[in-house]
Amino acid sequence: MIVINNLSSKDIDVVLPLLIQDYNDIFPNIIKLIQLIYCIPFSSVECERGFSRQNQIKTKNRNLLTTDTLDMLMRVSLEGAESSKFDYNRAYIIWSNQKRRIGIKK
């Protein structure tokens, strides 16, 4: 009744935090259940996308990648900017300033 009377016009992403904030003292068990349910993914799309990207990165010819390297490559691939929007000049400047490199004149 609380949701229907007070929050029915709002989106679920707005309703759940409000319920947790305002009604945790009154309905602690229900709020705990809502928190548990809300953290369960609705589909496995993200997981499947990750496995697919991993298979594209870690090929037969690149099977010696360390876990850290694979993790970084997957993060860039899944969460990084599109290559058309990436500032390669800025990235090069940051990279070249990290340590002295042989053959690069400053």
C-alpha positions as a printed NumPy array, in Angstrom:
array([[  0.   ,   0.   ,   0.   ],
       [  2.897,   2.374,   0.742],
       [  4.257,   2.006,  -2.775],
       [  0.872,   2.267,  -4.451],
       [ -0.218,   5.294,  -2.431],
       [  3.026,   7.25 ,  -2.365],
       [  5.404,   6.076,  -5.038],
       [  3.442,   4.514,  -7.896],
       [  4.234,   7.313, -10.351],
       [  7.997,   6.926,  -9.918],
       [ 10.438,   4.654, -11.71 ],
       [ 11.719,   1.511,  -9.943],
       [ 15.23 ,   3.001,  -9.772],
       [ 13.776,   5.857,  -7.714],
       [ 11.34 ,   3.783,  -5.637],
       [ 13.779,   1.196,  -4.283],
       [ 16.304,   3.634,  -2.771],
       [ 13.426,   5.611,  -1.235],
       [ 11.948,   2.47 ,   0.292],
       [ 15.305,   1.422,   1.69 ],
       [ 15.972,   4.888,   3.099],
       [ 12.534,   5.649,   4.544],
       [ 11.179,   2.265,   5.651],
       [ 14.209,   0.303,   6.85 ],
       [ 13.257,   0.817,  10.513],
       [  9.615,  -0.163,   9.992],
       [ 10.099,  -3.18 ,   7.672],
       [ 13.716,  -4.359,   8.134],
       [ 13.146,  -7.896,   6.828],
       [ 11.252,  -6.771,   3.735],
       [ 13.87 ,  -4.114,   2.986],
       [ 16.655,  -6.705,   3.332],
       [ 14.779,  -8.956,   0.882],
       [ 14.346,  -6.062,  -1.569],
       [ 18.078,  -5.33 ,  -1.342],
       [ 18.935,  -8.964,  -2.091],
       [ 16.52 ,  -9.208,  -5.003],
       [ 17.633,  -5.878,  -6.451],
       [ 21.271,  -7.007,  -6.718],
       [ 20.417, -10.143,  -8.722],
       [ 20.865,  -9.517, -12.455],
       [ 17.712,  -9.851, -14.538],
       [ 19.586, -11.58 , -17.35 ],
       [ 22.958, -13.1  , -18.165],
       [ 23.619, -10.736, -21.088],
       [ 26.506,  -8.909, -19.392],
       [ 28.149, -12.169, -18.382],
       [ 27.785, -13.626, -21.867],
       [ 29.153, -10.41 , -23.378],
       [ 32.193, -10.712, -21.102],
       [ 32.877, -14.314, -22.127],
       [ 32.492, -13.406, -25.779],
       [ 34.932, -10.519, -25.453],
       [ 37.387, -12.716, -23.562],
       [ 37.313, -15.216, -26.405],
       [ 38.033, -12.407, -28.884],
       [ 40.996, -11.159, -26.84 ],
       [ 42.513, -14.453, -25.69 ],
       [ 42.925, -16.293, -28.968],
       [ 45.009, -19.348, -29.79 ],
       [ 47.935, -17.079, -30.68 ],
       [ 47.585, -14.974, -27.53 ],
       [ 47.096, -17.722, -24.964],
       [ 49.983, -16.637, -22.712],
       [ 48.331, -13.428, -21.511],
       [ 48.575, -13.   , -17.76 ],
       [ 45.394, -12.635, -15.751],
       [ 46.185,  -8.966, -15.039],
       [ 46.791,  -8.176, -18.713],
       [ 43.631,  -9.995, -19.783],
       [ 41.671,  -8.151, -17.083],
       [ 42.951,  -4.755, -18.254],
       [ 42.295,  -5.533, -21.929],
       [ 38.763,  -6.69 , -21.14 ],
       [ 38.054,  -3.577, -19.044],
       [ 39.202,  -1.305, -21.847],
       [ 37.265,  -3.317, -24.401],
       [ 34.019,  -3.459, -22.396],
       [ 34.061,  -0.115, -20.573],
       [ 36.427,   2.092, -22.555],
       [ 35.566,   4.842, -24.975],
       [ 34.817,   4.086, -28.594],
       [ 37.96 ,   4.186, -30.717],
       [ 36.535,   7.07 , -32.768],
       [ 36.236,   9.159, -29.589],
       [ 39.576,   8.135, -28.056],
       [ 42.264,  10.845, -27.869],
       [ 45.345,   8.96 , -29.072],
       [ 47.614,  12.016, -28.858],
       [ 46.774,  12.55 , -25.177],
       [ 47.279,   8.839, -24.454],
       [ 50.674,   8.951, -26.17 ],
       [ 51.731,  11.983, -24.122],
       [ 50.716,  10.288, -20.864],
       [ 52.459,   7.078, -21.889],
       [ 55.667,   8.791, -22.989],
       [ 55.859,  10.834, -19.767],
       [ 55.576,   7.798, -17.491],
       [ 59.256,   6.832, -17.814],
       [ 62.197,   7.489, -20.074],
       [ 61.977,   5.408, -23.199],
       [ 64.791,   4.579, -25.598],
       [ 64.463,   6.24 , -28.991],
       [ 61.904,   8.863, -27.963],
       [ 63.114,  12.437, -28.017],
       [ 61.564,  14.952, -25.68 ]])
